[in-house]
Amino acid sequence: QKTKKDNSAFTIADGTVQRLLIKCLFSNVAFRDIVGEEDEGEEEDDGIDDNWWYQVQGLIIPKHVQPLVDLTRIQIESLAKNLLVSNSNESYYSKLTVFIDPIDGTREFSNGKGEQCSICIGFADEHGKAIAGVVYRPLSKPSPTWVAGAKSEGYASHNFEEEEEQSTTGAVLSTNGSISAFVESLTAELDVPRIKAGGAGNKMMLLLQQSISVANKEEVSKTQRGHLYIQDRGVSRWDTCAAEACLNAFGGQLLKLTDFLEDEKDGYYTYLASQTNLDFIPNTANLTKYNSNLQDLPSPAQKAQDVCQVKAYSNLCGLVCFGKEFNTQEGRKYLRDAIRKAAAINAPSLD
């Protein structure tokens, strides 16, 4: 593995999975755009050969792994030929933008917590609304798990491994690392435990699994509802496009924290290919090494004043994720009241 400019990790798996999806699965489908987290720059297909497949941004795939790459290429190309090309509706696909996070939770993947990482593939319509997605956890134990959904088509499906029965006690899902003062205040206000977990896709799956479990209970109190994923620190569009579509398909929501908190309306991120951030609001988000386009960060830290200062796909407005059990007038009021009380103590950092 190596370290990217923003100090986040990059592994051979990140680059190889993205290549397999773009060059093998989607190569013959005329999507509007495909946006992947791992930007390799413009590549000429004429230069792609077997040796190219074994090198990813300067990292060499070990020889004992190369046969697996070859086999996977063949399998994915066959899948694409049988399902995507023969059934291709070009007029419809041409309206879709695909957002790919090849390894969501690279840090966990690199540190021996691969069960928390996921592959996220989201699809957005011509207006930038997330409408379909799949989140796949390849290293779940004892077997891979996944969630897929497309609300407009009435499709919502999942495959969770058979585990012990889920607790009816809700929790706030958070990063494995440190959390902001706002999230600490919110956890205290909700009076629920904190569950540490890596990756936005993985958190969505944990949330959804708990939501489904709660929905099957005959009696559940307010304090024993599903999990929540509420974040005031930035992730990116490829982290949330698939998760948002899947949650919507199961009756839940992934919304902007700023809109949910202040305007009492549903604000969604815009999932379109763009050179600038389509959801930028001046003087709202703090500039960090993760969201900034600047070569040198200002000291002391300051808020972004101009859209040119921030990365095009950074989610700068925080997020609020909840399952179907909270997606009612009563449930939303419960969450909004708690978020407002927490924000009054410690404002969301939006960094």
Phi, psi and chi 1 to 4 in degrees:
 res  aa     phi    psi   chi1   chi2   chi3   chi4
   1 GLN       -  168.1   72.9  175.5   67.7      -
   2 LYS  -144.7  174.2   66.5  178.2 -175.6  179.0
   3 THR  -106.7  132.9  -57.9      -      -      -
   4 LYS   -82.3  176.0  -64.4 -169.2  -75.5 -170.7
   5 LYS   -59.2  -31.8  -68.1  179.7 -179.7  179.5
   6 ASP   -90.9   15.0   60.8    4.4      -      -
   7 ASN    72.6    7.1  -70.9  -26.5      -      -
   8 SER   -82.8  159.7   60.7      -      -      -
   9 ALA   -84.8  147.7      -      -      -      -
  10 PHE  -130.9  130.8  172.9   85.4      -      -
  11 THR  -122.0  167.5   68.3      -      -      -
  12 ILE   -56.1  -37.7  -72.4  173.3      -      -
  13 ALA   -61.8  -41.4      -      -      -      -
  14 ASP   -55.9  -53.9  -69.6  -85.0      -      -
  15 GLY   -68.3  -39.1      -      -      -      -
  16 THR   -69.7  -43.8  -57.2      -      -      -
  17 VAL   -61.5  -43.7  170.4      -      -      -
  18 GLN   -63.6  -42.0 -179.5  162.7  -55.8      -
  19 ARG   -60.9  -44.2  -79.6 -175.3  179.7  179.4
  20 LEU   -60.9  -40.2  -71.9  167.5      -      -
  21 LEU   -69.7  -46.1  -68.6  172.1      -      -
  22 ILE   -78.6  -45.0  -65.3  176.6      -      -
  23 LYS   -85.3  -22.6  -61.8  -64.1 -175.6 -177.7
  24 CYS  -110.4  -54.1  -63.4      -      -      -
  25 LEU   -73.0  -44.0 -175.4   60.6      -      -
  26 PHE  -106.7    6.8  -64.6  146.5      -      -
  27 SER   -64.7  -28.6   61.3      -      -      -
  28 ASN  -105.4   14.6  -67.8  -41.8      -      -
  29 VAL  -110.4  129.0 -178.7      -      -      -
  30 ALA   -87.4   71.1      -      -      -      -
  31 PHE   -70.4  158.5  -71.7  112.4      -      -
  32 ARG   -59.7  -49.1  173.1  173.1  174.6  159.0
  33 ASP  -157.6  158.5  -75.1  -64.5      -      -
  34 ILE  -127.4  124.2  -61.4  178.5      -      -
  35 VAL  -115.3  117.1  179.3      -      -      -
  36 GLY  -113.9  151.0      -      -      -      -
  37 GLU   -64.2  -40.3  177.6 -180.0   10.2      -
  38 GLU   -90.8   95.9  -50.4  -53.0  -22.5      -
  39 ASP   -81.2  113.0 -179.1   15.4      -      -
  40 GLU   -98.5    3.9  -66.1 -171.0  -69.5      -
  41 GLY    79.6 -177.7      -      -      -      -
  42 GLU   -73.3  129.0  -64.9  -64.2  -34.6      -
  43 GLU  -124.0  140.9  -64.5  175.7  -36.4      -
  44 GLU   -91.5  125.5  -65.2  -65.1  -24.1      -
  45 ASP   -59.3  -27.8  -72.2  -10.6      -      -
  46 ASP   -63.1  -22.7  -68.4  -17.9      -      -
  47 GLY   -92.5    4.6      -      -      -      -
  48 ILE   -87.3  119.0  -64.2  177.2      -      -
  49 ASP  -139.5 -173.8   55.9   19.8      -      -
  50 ASP   -59.6  -40.5  -75.6  -15.1      -      -
  51 ASN   -62.9  -36.4  -70.8  -30.0      -      -
  52 TRP   -60.9  -37.7  179.5   83.7      -      -
  53 TRP   -66.6  -21.2  -81.7  100.7      -      -
  54 TYR   -96.7    5.9  -55.1  147.1      -      -
  55 GLN  -129.6  127.8  -59.0  179.2   45.5      -
  56 VAL  -129.6  107.2 -176.4      -      -      -
  57 GLN    46.7   47.8  -65.2 -164.6   24.1      -
  58 GLY    87.6   -6.9      -      -      -      -
  59 LEU   -98.5  136.3  -59.1  177.7      -      -
  60 ILE   -98.6  127.6  -53.4  -61.7      -      -
  61 ILE   -70.1  127.3  -63.8  176.8      -      -
  62 PRO   -55.7  146.1  -24.7   34.3      -      -
  63 LYS   -59.0  -35.8  -74.0 -170.0  177.0  -64.4
  64 HIS   -72.6  -13.3   71.0  -82.2      -      -
  65 VAL   -95.9  -21.3  179.0      -      -      -
  66 GLN   -57.6  -40.4  -67.6  176.6    8.0      -
  67 PRO   -60.4  -33.6  -26.3   36.3      -      -
  68 LEU   -66.2  -38.4  177.6   59.5      -      -
  69 VAL   -62.6  -44.7  172.8      -      -      -
  70 ASP   -61.7  -45.9  -65.7  -25.8      -      -
  71 LEU   -62.6  -42.7  175.8   61.4      -      -
  72 THR   -64.4  -39.6  -55.2      -      -      -
  73 ARG   -57.7  -45.9  -75.1  167.8   54.5 -165.0
  74 ILE   -62.9  -43.5  -66.7  171.0      -      -
  75 GLN   -66.5  -41.4  -67.6  174.3  -28.6      -
  76 ILE   -70.4  -40.8  -67.8  178.5      -      -
  77 GLU   -61.7  -37.2  -72.6  168.9   -7.1      -
  78 SER   -66.5  -42.5  175.3      -      -      -
  79 LEU   -60.8  -44.5  177.3   67.6      -      -
  80 ALA   -62.8  -41.9      -      -      -      -
  81 LYS   -64.2  -40.9 -179.1  179.0  179.2  180.0
  82 ASN   -80.2  -31.4  -67.4  -28.9      -      -
  83 LEU  -111.3  -40.6  -64.6 -178.9      -      -
  84 LEU   -90.4  -42.7  -73.4 -178.5      -      -
  85 VAL   -76.9  -48.6  178.4      -      -      -
  86 SER   -66.9  -28.7   59.9      -      -      -
  87 ASN  -105.4   17.7  -62.9  -35.2      -      -
  88 SER   -68.7  126.8  176.0      -      -      -
  89 ASN  -105.8   92.4 -176.2  -28.6      -      -
  90 GLU   -59.9  -37.6  -66.8 -174.6    3.9      -
  91 SER   -65.5  -30.6   63.5      -      -      -
  92 TYR   -83.2  -46.4 -176.5   70.4      -      -
  93 TYR   -59.7  -31.9  -77.1  132.4      -      -
  94 SER   -66.9  -12.2   64.7      -      -      -
  95 LYS   -93.8  -10.5  -61.5  176.8 -177.7  178.7
  96 LEU   -94.5  139.4  -63.7  178.4      -      -
  97 THR  -110.1  131.7  -61.1      -      -      -
  98 VAL  -102.9  130.6 -173.1      -      -      -
  99 PHE  -113.9  125.1  -83.7   80.4      -      -
 100 ILE  -121.5  127.5  -63.7  172.3      -      -
 101 ASP  -115.3  104.0 -169.2  -18.3      -      -
 102 PRO   -65.3  -36.1   24.2  -33.9      -      -
 103 ILE  -138.6   96.1  -58.4  -68.4      -      -
 104 ASP   -84.0  115.0  178.4   37.5      -      -
 105 GLY   101.8   41.9      -      -      -      -
 106 THR   -60.5  -37.1  -59.6      -      -      -
 107 ARG   -60.7  -44.1  179.2  174.1   57.7 -176.2
 108 GLU   -66.1  -41.2  -76.2   71.6   26.6      -
 109 PHE   -58.6  -38.1  177.3   76.1      -      -
 110 SER   -78.5  -19.0  -56.5      -      -      -
 111 ASN  -110.4   23.2  -66.4  -28.6      -      -
 112 GLY    81.2   16.4      -      -      -      -
 113 LYS  -118.0   47.0  -62.5  178.7  179.3  178.1
 114 GLY   -59.4  -23.8      -      -      -      -
 115 GLU   -64.9  -14.1   71.1  -80.0   -2.3      -
 116 GLN   -95.9   -4.7  -63.7 -176.0   17.7      -
 117 CYS   -92.8  158.8   75.0      -      -      -
 118 SER  -147.7  161.3   61.0      -      -      -
 119 ILE  -105.1  123.0  -61.5  170.6      -      -
 120 CYS  -115.8  124.6  -57.9      -      -      -
 121 ILE  -128.8  112.1  -52.4  172.6      -      -
 122 GLY  -115.7  151.1      -      -      -      -
 123 PHE  -124.8  131.7  -58.7   85.3      -      -
 124 ALA  -121.3  148.9      -      -      -      -
 125 ASP   -81.4 -174.9   63.7   17.9      -      -
 126 GLU   -66.4  -14.3   66.4  -90.8   34.0      -
 127 HIS   -94.7   -2.1  -54.1  -65.8      -      -
 128 GLY    87.4   15.3      -      -      -      -
 129 LYS   -91.1  130.0  177.8   73.0  173.9   75.5
 130 ALA   -67.5  121.0      -      -      -      -
 131 ILE  -121.8  -14.9   59.0  169.4      -      -
 132 ALA  -157.6  154.0      -      -      -      -
 133 GLY  -171.3  163.3      -      -      -      -
 134 VAL  -139.4  136.6   57.6      -      -      -
 135 VAL  -123.8  122.9  178.7      -      -      -
 136 TYR  -123.8  124.4  175.9   68.7      -      -
 137 ARG  -102.5   98.6  -74.7 -171.0  -58.8 -151.4
 138 PRO   -71.6  -22.2   26.6  -34.9      -      -
 139 LEU  -110.6   18.1  -60.0  179.0      -      -
 140 SER   -59.8  150.4  -65.3      -      -      -
 141 LYS  -113.9  135.3  -61.9  177.1 -179.1  179.0
 142 PRO   -87.5   -5.6   30.5  -34.8      -      -
 143 SER  -149.0  163.3   59.4      -      -      -
 144 PRO   -59.1  150.3  -25.3   35.7      -      -
 145 THR  -128.2  157.7   53.3      -      -      -
 146 TRP  -157.2  160.7   53.9  -94.4      -      -
 147 VAL  -136.0  139.3  172.9      -      -      -
 148 ALA  -143.2  147.8      -      -      -      -
 149 GLY  -164.2  151.0      -      -      -      -
 150 ALA  -149.3   97.5      -      -      -      -
 151 LYS   -58.0  -42.3 -177.4  177.9 -180.0 -179.6
 152 SER   -63.6  -22.1   63.5      -      -      -
 153 GLU  -100.9    3.9  -61.9  179.8   12.2      -
 154 GLY    66.2   29.1      -      -      -      -
 155 TYR  -111.3  125.9  176.7   75.3      -      -
 156 ALA  -150.4  118.4      -      -      -      -
 157 SER  -143.5  157.2 -173.7      -      -      -
 158 HIS  -155.2  160.9   66.4   82.8      -      -
 159 ASN  -140.7   95.7  177.7   39.2      -      -
 160 PHE   -98.8  141.6  -65.7  120.3      -      -
 161 GLU   -66.3  155.2   70.7  -94.6   21.4      -
 162 GLU   -72.1  109.0  -65.7  -64.3  -33.2      -
 163 GLU  -118.5 -179.9  -65.4  179.5  -25.5      -
 164 GLU   -61.7  155.3   67.2  -84.7    5.4      -
 165 GLU   -58.6  136.5 -174.6  177.0   -2.6      -
 166 GLN   -69.6  141.5  -64.1  -68.9  -58.8      -
 167 SER   -69.6  149.7  168.2      -      -      -
 168 THR   -86.7    1.4   54.1      -      -      -
 169 THR   -84.2  118.6  -59.0      -      -      -
 170 GLY   -72.2  162.6      -      -      -      -
 171 ALA  -150.3  164.0      -      -      -      -
 172 VAL   -95.4  122.0  170.3      -      -      -
 173 LEU   -84.9  132.7  -59.6  168.6      -      -
 174 SER  -140.9  173.1   76.7      -      -      -
 175 THR   -61.9  159.5  174.3      -      -      -
 176 ASN   -70.5  -20.3  -75.4  -48.6      -      -
 177 GLY   -90.5 -153.0      -      -      -      -
 178 SER   -75.3  153.6   62.0      -      -      -
 179 ILE  -117.3  162.2   57.4  175.6      -      -
 180 SER   -76.4  164.5   68.6      -      -      -
 181 ALA   -62.5  -32.5      -      -      -      -
 182 PHE   -63.3  -48.0  164.1   73.8      -      -
 183 VAL   -65.3  -35.9  174.3      -      -      -
 184 GLU   -60.9  -45.8  -71.7 -176.3  -10.4      -
 185 SER   -64.0  -39.5  -63.1      -      -      -
 186 LEU   -66.6  -42.0  178.3   60.5      -      -
 187 THR   -61.0  -40.5  -56.5      -      -      -
 188 ALA   -67.2  -40.7      -      -      -      -
 189 GLU   -64.8  -41.2  179.8   60.8   36.6      -
 190 LEU   -74.3  -19.3  -68.2  168.1      -      -
 191 ASP    58.4   49.9 -167.6   24.0      -      -
 192 VAL  -130.2  158.8  -64.4      -      -      -
 193 PRO   -72.8  166.8   25.3  -33.3      -      -
 194 ARG  -106.1  131.8  170.2 -167.2  174.1 -166.9
 195 ILE  -111.3  121.1  -65.5  178.9      -      -
 196 LYS   -83.3  132.0  -63.0 -179.4 -179.4 -179.3
 197 ALA  -157.1  144.2      -      -      -      -
 198 GLY   -92.5  153.7      -      -      -      -
 199 GLY    77.5  131.3      -      -      -      -
 200 ALA   -65.4  -39.7      -      -      -      -
 201 GLY   -63.4  -42.4      -      -      -      -
 202 ASN   -63.9  -42.5  176.2   51.1      -      -
 203 LYS   -62.4  -40.8  -66.8 -173.8 -171.4   69.9
 204 MET   -60.5  -40.7 -178.4  -82.2  -64.9      -
 205 MET   -67.5  -39.8  -70.7 -173.4   67.4      -
 206 LEU   -62.8  -43.0  -67.0  172.9      -      -
 207 LEU   -60.4  -47.2 -174.0  158.1      -      -
 208 LEU   -68.1  -38.9 -172.7   54.7      -      -
 209 GLN   -62.5  -41.4 -173.1  170.8    7.6      -
 210 GLN   -67.2  -39.8  176.2   74.9   -0.5      -
 211 SER   -60.9  -43.7  177.4      -      -      -
 212 ILE   -65.3  -39.8  -67.4  169.8      -      -
 213 SER   -63.5  -44.0  175.4      -      -      -
 214 VAL   -64.2  -39.0  168.0      -      -      -
 215 ALA   -62.3  -24.2      -      -      -      -
 216 ASN   -88.1   -4.5  -67.0  -28.4      -      -
 217 LYS   -83.4  142.0  -57.4  -66.5 -178.1 -177.8
 218 GLU   -73.8  -38.2  -67.7 -176.2    0.9      -
 219 GLU  -134.1  119.4  -65.2 -176.7    7.1      -
 220 VAL  -135.7  127.7 -179.6      -      -      -
 221 SER   -82.3  171.0   69.5      -      -      -
 222 LYS   -58.0  -39.7  -78.0 -174.2  177.2  179.7
 223 THR   -82.6   -1.0   57.3      -      -      -
 224 GLN  -116.7   34.7  -68.4  178.7  -48.2      -
 225 ARG   -83.4 -166.1  -73.3  176.1  167.8  166.5
 226 GLY   -74.0  177.3      -      -      -      -
 227 HIS   -73.1  161.9  -65.4  -28.4      -      -
 228 LEU  -129.0  145.4  -62.1  164.9      -      -
 229 TYR  -125.6  100.4  176.5   29.8      -      -
 230 ILE  -123.2  121.5  -59.9  173.2      -      -
 231 GLN  -133.4  131.9  175.0  111.9  -35.4      -
 232 ASP  -108.7    3.7   58.3  -24.3      -      -
 233 ARG  -109.0  151.2  -72.5  179.6  169.2  168.0
 234 GLY   -74.6  139.7      -      -      -      -
 235 VAL  -121.5 -165.0  -69.4      -      -      -
 236 SER  -128.1  168.8  -60.2      -      -      -
 237 ARG   -58.8  -38.7  -58.2  -68.8 -160.3  -78.7
 238 TRP   -68.7  -19.6   39.4   73.0      -      -
 239 ASP   -75.2  -29.8  -62.7  -49.8      -      -
 240 THR  -115.6  -15.0   56.5      -      -      -
 241 CYS   -60.4  -53.9 -175.7      -      -      -
 242 ALA   -64.2  -42.2      -      -      -      -
 243 ALA   -61.1  -42.8      -      -      -      -
 244 GLU   -62.5  -45.8 -179.9  176.9  -36.4      -
 245 ALA   -63.5  -41.1      -      -      -      -
 246 CYS   -66.5  -44.4  -70.4      -      -      -
 247 LEU   -60.3  -44.1  -83.7  176.4      -      -
 248 ASN   -58.7  -41.1  -71.8  -15.8      -      -
 249 ALA   -63.8  -29.6      -      -      -      -
 250 PHE   -96.9   11.1  -78.9   88.4      -      -
 251 GLY    91.6    5.0      -      -      -      -
 252 GLY   -99.5 -167.5      -      -      -      -
 253 GLN  -146.6  149.0  -68.1  -78.6    6.6      -
 254 LEU  -127.3  111.3 -172.0  156.4      -      -
 255 LEU  -126.0  161.5  -55.0  168.6      -      -
 256 LYS   -69.2  131.4  -68.6 -179.5 -177.9  178.0
 257 LEU   -62.0  -42.3  172.1   62.2      -      -
 258 THR   -61.2  -43.5   50.4      -      -      -
 259 ASP   -70.3  -41.6  -71.2    0.4      -      -
 260 PHE   -63.0  -36.8 -170.9   81.6      -      -
 261 LEU   -76.6  -45.0  174.1   63.1      -      -
 262 GLU   -99.9  -42.1  -61.9  176.4    5.9      -
 263 ASP  -101.2   -5.9  -60.0  -29.4      -      -
 264 GLU    53.6   42.7  -61.1 -169.4   13.2      -
 265 LYS  -137.6  163.7   66.4  179.6 -177.4 -178.7
 266 ASP   -86.0  109.5  -69.2   -9.1      -      -
 267 GLY  -108.4  126.6      -      -      -      -
 268 TYR  -113.0  149.7  -60.7   94.6      -      -
 269 TYR   -72.6  153.9  -78.7  104.2      -      -
 270 THR   -99.6  121.1  -53.9      -      -      -
 271 TYR  -108.0   82.2  -61.0   98.3      -      -
 272 LEU  -138.1  150.2  -68.4  172.9      -      -
 273 ALA   -67.2  132.1      -      -      -      -
 274 SER  -159.5  152.0  175.4      -      -      -
 275 GLN   -82.8  -18.0  -64.3  -61.5  -47.2      -
 276 THR  -127.3  163.0   58.8      -      -      -
 277 ASN   -77.0  115.7 -163.4  -56.0      -      -
 278 LEU   -77.2   -8.2  -60.6  177.3      -      -
 279 ASP  -116.1   19.6  -65.6  -64.7      -      -
 280 PHE   -70.0  135.4  176.5   73.8      -      -
 281 ILE  -125.7  119.5  -58.0  173.5      -      -
 282 PRO   -56.9  145.0  -22.7   33.5      -      -
 283 ASN    60.3   35.9 -159.7   37.5      -      -
 284 THR  -117.9  -53.7  -61.3      -      -      -
 285 ALA   -94.4  142.6      -      -      -      -
 286 ASN   -81.4  138.4  -68.4  -63.4      -      -
 287 LEU   -72.7  130.0  -71.3  168.6      -      -
 288 THR  -134.8  172.8   70.3      -      -      -
 289 LYS   -66.3  -18.0   62.2 -176.6  178.3 -177.6
 290 TYR   -87.1  -29.6  -59.8  109.1      -      -
 291 ASN  -112.8   -7.5   65.3   28.6      -      -
 292 SER   -87.5  143.1  175.3      -      -      -
 293 ASN   -94.2   -7.4  -99.0  -22.4      -      -
 294 LEU   -74.4  144.6  -58.5  177.0      -      -
 295 GLN   -67.3  -37.8 -173.1  171.1    1.2      -
 296 ASP  -127.0  129.5  -63.0  -52.7      -      -
 297 LEU   -73.7  141.6  -74.0  173.7      -      -
 298 PRO   -68.8  148.6   25.2  -34.0      -      -
 299 SER  -131.3  123.3 -178.6      -      -      -
 300 PRO   -70.2  169.2   28.4  -35.9      -      -
 301 ALA   -58.9  147.8      -      -      -      -
 302 GLN  -141.1  165.0   66.9 -179.4   37.4      -
 303 LYS   -81.5  150.3  -65.9 -174.0 -179.4  -63.6
 304 ALA   -71.4  126.5      -      -      -      -
 305 GLN  -100.7  -26.4  -55.5  -68.1  -31.0      -
 306 ASP  -131.3  142.9 -172.8  -82.4      -      -
 307 VAL   -60.5  -26.2   69.6      -      -      -
 308 CYS   -68.0  -14.9  -64.8      -      -      -
 309 GLN   -80.7  -16.0  -65.6  178.0  -54.6      -
 310 VAL  -118.8  156.5  -62.5      -      -      -
 311 LYS   -69.9  148.5  -65.2  178.1 -180.0  177.1
 312 ALA   -63.3  -31.5      -      -      -      -
 313 TYR  -112.9   15.0  -58.8  116.1      -      -
 314 SER   -75.1  135.3  -68.8      -      -      -
 315 ASN   -86.6  105.6  -70.0   -2.6      -      -
 316 LEU   -98.2   -2.0  -57.0  171.7      -      -
 317 CYS  -113.0   17.1  -58.7      -      -      -
 318 GLY    68.5 -178.5      -      -      -      -
 319 LEU  -153.3  152.6   52.2   86.6      -      -
 320 VAL  -128.0  117.8  178.9      -      -      -
 321 CYS  -119.7  131.8  -57.0      -      -      -
 322 PHE  -151.0  158.6   49.3   86.2      -      -
 323 GLY   -88.4 -177.3      -      -      -      -
 324 LYS   -57.3  -33.7 -177.9  178.4  180.0  179.5
 325 GLU   -65.7  -22.6   67.9  -81.1    5.8      -
 326 PHE   -97.6   -9.9  -78.1  107.9      -      -
 327 ASN   -86.0   56.0 -160.8   14.4      -      -
 328 THR  -133.3  166.9   63.9      -      -      -
 329 GLN   -58.6  -42.9 -176.3  175.8   -2.6      -
 330 GLU   -67.1  -43.9  178.9 -173.8   10.3      -
 331 GLY   -65.6  -41.3      -      -      -      -
 332 ARG   -65.6  -39.6  -75.9  166.1  172.4 -101.0
 333 LYS   -63.7  -41.5 -176.6  178.8 -174.7  -55.9
 334 TYR   -58.1  -46.3  169.8   73.2      -      -
 335 LEU   -69.4  -45.1  -67.8  179.8      -      -
 336 ARG   -63.1  -41.7 -174.9  172.6  -74.1  109.9
 337 ASP   -61.3  -43.3  -71.8  -12.9      -      -
 338 ALA   -66.4  -41.8      -      -      -      -
 339 ILE   -64.2  -41.3  -69.5  172.1      -      -
 340 ARG   -66.0  -38.9  -76.5  177.8  169.4  171.7
 341 LYS   -66.3  -40.9  -71.2  177.6 -179.1  178.3
 342 ALA   -66.5  -40.8      -      -      -      -
 343 ALA   -66.4  -29.6      -      -      -      -
 344 ALA   -68.2  -26.7      -      -      -      -
 345 ILE   -86.4  -48.2  -60.8  171.3      -      -
 346 ASN  -139.5  112.1  -70.4  -66.2      -      -
 347 ALA   -64.0  147.2      -      -      -      -
 348 PRO   -56.0  136.7  -26.4   35.0      -      -
 349 SER   -75.1  -32.2   60.1      -      -      -
 350 LEU    47.3   54.0  -61.4  178.8      -      -
 351 ASP  -126.6      -   58.6    0.5      -      -
